[in-house]
Amino acid sequence: MAKTERTYLDWNATAPLLPAAREAVVSALDMVGNPSSVHGEGRALRMLVEAARRDVAALVNAAPAHVIFTSGATEAANLALTPNYRMGRTPLAIGHLYASEIEHPAIREGGRFVRADVTTIPVTRTGLVDLEALETLLNDHDKAKGLPMVAVMLANNETGIVQPVKAVAEIIRRHGGLLVVDAVQAVGRVPVDIEALDADFLILSSHKLGGPKGAGALVSRGEVLMPAALIRGGGQEKGHRSGTENPAALAGFAAAARSAAADLPERNARIAGLRDGLETGMRLATNDVIIHGADVERVANTCFFSLPGLKSETGQIAFDLEGIALSAGSACSSGKVGQSHVLTAMGFDAALGGLRVSLGAGSTQADVDRFLAAFSRVVSRRRAA
Ligand code: PLP
């Protein structure tokens, strides 16, 4: 039987490994030594890790010293989201976490906060964090328990909607709190600058950029205000994240970061053209397709849509059988497709399924054409059903 041609349209779940990242990983794997060793072999690996730190820092306009490497964004989130901070040597309590309703589970689970100390910030029907609600929550915050911490992502992984993080920061500054920004889906798609965003911490992940899976970073604004370590041991990463570094993964992460920073406007314009063509084609095929976030700022690569009457799970399987890899946006680790918490947060009916197409640097017009052909078939089968 002929192998079906596959079309990969799930870059927000993970981006295909970039050739440059692969090369960097493979050559680092062949290096002998431990980056903490003082001999020549160890020093060569230390240099590689520190060069990776500079590349990742440059991607978000941070100081290299402010990058803590982790095993991914989930670990970075669990490191940042804790009630226990230090201001220099002095312990500092964070009393409560306010996280937007549309955060990725890595954030929504609240890290090391107990459930009772986590409150969600609602989003509006347009999918933007509700700034008035945040203001009210922070007005009511009990400072006696400690400072408030707010977590709002820069770009949502399901809809691609860009959140008003700068405005969120302005509110937080008036209330004297901390801002943690999950920038996983934003880097390489919109310019991300920790200073311009006025964020205290940024969370990054390598595999969303075309680097290997299992690497990420927590980037801080300074070095004075820092969370209690999550992984304690030999004191690597200045004691913030113990355990021997993974130089191969970090070299791959750095290569992906360099590539994400290069040619951003040109790459974005090309991807936006593909995405806009895809959406026009969908609308021509059926007039009842709902494209979420079409009227607000979105990253250029993401299209999250609903077809009334088509469940996420059924749609995902139908497209998979057509050779198209896309996502329901909310697949959990078991692979089971649940209701999109983002659509629910935006006030849509729980029965409305959502499907996400996400493109990347390697996406082509041929990918879009194959998707649209499959889309028409899925739409007509839905009508026939
Ligand atoms: N945050 C967002 C917005 C994501 O899309 C993801 C990955 O799906 C994560 C966090 C978790 O990243 P990682 O796989 O590096 O733990």
Boltz pocket constraint, residues with backbone or C-beta under 6 A from the ligand:
constraints:
  - pocket:
      binder: B
      contacts: [[A, 12], [A, 13], [A, 71], [A, 72], [A, 73], [A, 74], [A, 75], [A, 104], [A, 106], [A, 153], [A, 155], [A, 156], [A, 157], [A, 182], [A, 184], [A, 185], [A, 204], [A, 205], [A, 206], [A, 207], [A, 214], [A, 215], [A, 216]]
      max_distance: 6.0
